[in-house]
Amino acid sequence: MNSKGQVDRKPIKILGISGSLRAQSANSRLLSAFERLLPPHAKYETYDKLANLPHFNPDLEDSGLPVHEEVKQWRAHLAWADAIVICTPEYARGVPGSLKNALDWVVSSGEFVDKPTAAIGASPHPQGGSAALDSLIGTLGMMSAVIPEGAGLCIPFITKKFAADGTLNDAETEDRLRKLAAALAEAAG
Ligand SMILES: Cc1cc2nc3c(=O)[nH]c(=O)nc-3n(C[C@H](O)[C@H](O)[C@H](O)COP(=O)(O)O)c2cc1C
């Protein structure tokens, strides 16, 4: 119990990954909104170097050469986190190549195994990027990540949900994100 009469919670570490490389990405903005909705015992960081990773090639893993520095950093970020949230656009009915490439680099190294992971698909289209979200959830499941109940979200018409300054101004989306943040924090603790 702390001085405000609240129960002290063990600090938790949450890593956010946007599947978009765009500077003005709606998915990255959603992650900023998600960060603000996390409980106070959560420490939040982002990994935003997807574009720096080399193309995945299993031969590189089997070569006996030292692991590429960017791959090492990517794996270290994932290992640091108690829980992960991925928010991705849909490109051509699938996950953006740079995100899929990053995930391919950690299939064998196992950083997602038993890791609570939330998956969000957001798109301007009415289906909300559901094909990319389904594909992402399939990949995470294959890597033995744990997707807590209520931690898979599909958000349609995403571009209409921000104010001119880029902050989220849609109450329903905020509510869904708040519930997801609570579910992920609970699973991480
Ligand atoms: C090459 C390309 C393909 C796209 N394909 C799809 C698609 O299959 N389904 C969909 O819902 N949106 C599709 N979109 C629209 C993206 O979802 C949209 O641009 C989204 O806002 C990008 O996310 P961001 O703002 O986080 O970068 C596509 C966009 C591009 C540029």
PDBQT file of the ligand as one rigid body, heavy atoms in Angstrom, charges set to zero:
ROOT
HETATM    1  C1  LIG A 201       0.582  -0.320 -50.853  1.00  0.00    +0.000 C 
HETATM    2  C2  LIG A 201      -0.590  -0.203 -49.923  1.00  0.00    +0.000 A 
HETATM    3  C3  LIG A 201      -1.461  -1.278 -49.795  1.00  0.00    +0.000 A 
HETATM    4  C4  LIG A 201      -2.547  -1.202 -48.927  1.00  0.00    +0.000 A 
HETATM    5  N1  LIG A 201      -3.357  -2.278 -48.794  1.00  0.00    +0.000 NA
HETATM    6  C5  LIG A 201      -4.374  -2.245 -47.884  1.00  0.00    +0.000 A 
HETATM    7  C6  LIG A 201      -5.181  -3.398 -47.644  1.00  0.00    +0.000 A 
HETATM    8  O1  LIG A 201      -5.011  -4.449 -48.229  1.00  0.00    +0.000 OA
HETATM    9  N2  LIG A 201      -6.139  -3.303 -46.703  1.00  0.00    +0.000 N 
HETATM   10  C7  LIG A 201      -6.368  -2.156 -45.978  1.00  0.00    +0.000 A 
HETATM   11  O2  LIG A 201      -7.240  -2.137 -45.120  1.00  0.00    +0.000 OA
HETATM   12  N3  LIG A 201      -5.619  -1.047 -46.198  1.00  0.00    +0.000 NA
HETATM   13  C8  LIG A 201      -4.636  -1.064 -47.130  1.00  0.00    +0.000 A 
HETATM   14  N4  LIG A 201      -3.860   0.052 -47.340  1.00  0.00    +0.000 N 
HETATM   15  C9  LIG A 201      -4.159   1.276 -46.617  1.00  0.00    +0.000 C 
HETATM   16  C10 LIG A 201      -3.409   1.349 -45.302  1.00  0.00    +0.000 C 
HETATM   17  O3  LIG A 201      -4.085   0.536 -44.369  1.00  0.00    +0.000 OA
HETATM   18  C11 LIG A 201      -3.351   2.781 -44.823  1.00  0.00    +0.000 C 
HETATM   19  O4  LIG A 201      -2.512   3.514 -45.685  1.00  0.00    +0.000 OA
HETATM   20  C12 LIG A 201      -2.943   2.910 -43.378  1.00  0.00    +0.000 C 
HETATM   21  O5  LIG A 201      -3.376   4.130 -42.841  1.00  0.00    +0.000 OA
HETATM   22  C13 LIG A 201      -1.479   2.871 -43.208  1.00  0.00    +0.000 C 
HETATM   23  O6  LIG A 201      -1.198   2.893 -41.829  1.00  0.00    +0.000 OA
HETATM   24  P1  LIG A 201      -0.299   4.046 -41.196  1.00  0.00    +0.000 P 
HETATM   25  O7  LIG A 201      -1.094   5.332 -41.226  1.00  0.00    +0.000 OA
HETATM   26  O8  LIG A 201      -0.057   3.559 -39.800  1.00  0.00    +0.000 OA
HETATM   27  O9  LIG A 201       0.947   4.140 -42.005  1.00  0.00    +0.000 OA
HETATM   28  C14 LIG A 201      -2.769  -0.017 -48.197  1.00  0.00    +0.000 A 
HETATM   29  C15 LIG A 201      -1.883   1.066 -48.350  1.00  0.00    +0.000 A 
HETATM   30  C16 LIG A 201      -0.811   0.985 -49.188  1.00  0.00    +0.000 A 
HETATM   31  C17 LIG A 201       0.141   2.148 -49.303  1.00  0.00    +0.000 C 
ENDROOT
TORSDOF 0
